[in-house]
Amino acid sequence: SNLVLFLGREPNMAWNDFGDCIFSFCRNFSISRIYFLGSVAGLTPHTREPKIGFSASDEPLRDYLKKTGLRFNDYEGPASFVTYLTSRAAIEGVSMANLVEEIPAYIDGYNPRCVETAIRLVARLLDLKLDLEELHSVSEQFEQKITELVEEQSELAEKVKELERDYDREAFDREMGDLKNWLRQQG
């Protein structure tokens, strides 16, 4: 299979024109699926795997992504260029998913752990075999450095512990809900 990567900022203006270019490119190269990767600052602690939510242009893709364990994002609010592309994708005959990683709000700049999580997700979705050992090592070093910096600030350290408890409780509640549903299905 072929893979095309785009890297860039969302346009502030001329969404129709920019969208025309993207979907023209898709037609010219017979691209049938688009995955947009983005991030949003959130309540995920740096010591946990970033949460990933998604929206999708069509029901089959939405069902597929739910089966992979991703959380469907039913966000309602101001639209972005990616929202525009996702809604237009169905009209253009392209399946599109918007994958948004919730990253620690208290870390500004490049975050190797979040990059690693995003790359692992794309590799899994596209069935790519990638060697990510070096990136994983950088991720672990980054997490250790952030932990050391956080521990130097007692108020921030307490907030991070609180985020960890909330994150773990949510994960436990979600898994218990899944277990309860499975047990109910088993009778």
Secondary structure as the mmCIF struct_conf table of DSSP 4:
data_model
#
loop_
_struct_conf.conf_type_id
_struct_conf.id
_struct_conf.beg_label_comp_id
_struct_conf.beg_label_asym_id
_struct_conf.beg_label_seq_id
_struct_conf.end_label_comp_id
_struct_conf.end_label_asym_id
_struct_conf.end_label_seq_id
HELX_LH_PP_P HELX_LH_PP_P1 ARG A 9 PRO A 11
BEND BEND1 ASN A 12 MET A 13
HELX_RH_AL_P HELX_RH_AL_P1 TRP A 15 ASN A 28
TURN_TY1_P TURN_TY1_P1 PHE A 29 SER A 30
STRN STRN1 ARG A 33 GLY A 42
BEND BEND2 LEU A 43 LEU A 43
TURN_TY1_P TURN_TY1_P2 HIS A 46 THR A 47
BEND BEND3 ARG A 48 ARG A 48
HELX_LH_PP_P HELX_LH_PP_P2 GLU A 49 PRO A 50
STRN STRN2 LYS A 51 ALA A 56
BEND BEND4 SER A 57 ASP A 58
HELX_RH_AL_P HELX_RH_AL_P2 GLU A 59 LYS A 67
TURN_TY1_P TURN_TY1_P3 THR A 68 GLY A 69
HELX_LH_PP_P HELX_LH_PP_P3 LEU A 70 LEU A 70
STRN STRN3 ARG A 71 PHE A 72
BEND BEND5 GLY A 77 PRO A 78
HELX_RH_AL_P HELX_RH_AL_P3 PHE A 81 GLU A 92
TURN_TY1_P TURN_TY1_P4 GLY A 93 GLY A 93
STRN STRN4 SER A 95 PRO A 104
TURN_TY1_P TURN_TY1_P5 ALA A 105 TYR A 106
BEND BEND6 GLY A 109 GLY A 109
HELX_RH_AL_P HELX_RH_AL_P4 PRO A 112 LEU A 125
TURN_TY1_P TURN_TY1_P6 LEU A 126 ASP A 127
HELX_RH_AL_P HELX_RH_AL_P5 GLU A 133 GLU A 151
TURN_TY1_P TURN_TY1_P7 GLU A 152 GLU A 152
BEND BEND7 GLN A 153 GLN A 153
HELX_RH_AL_P HELX_RH_AL_P6 SER A 154 GLN A 186
#
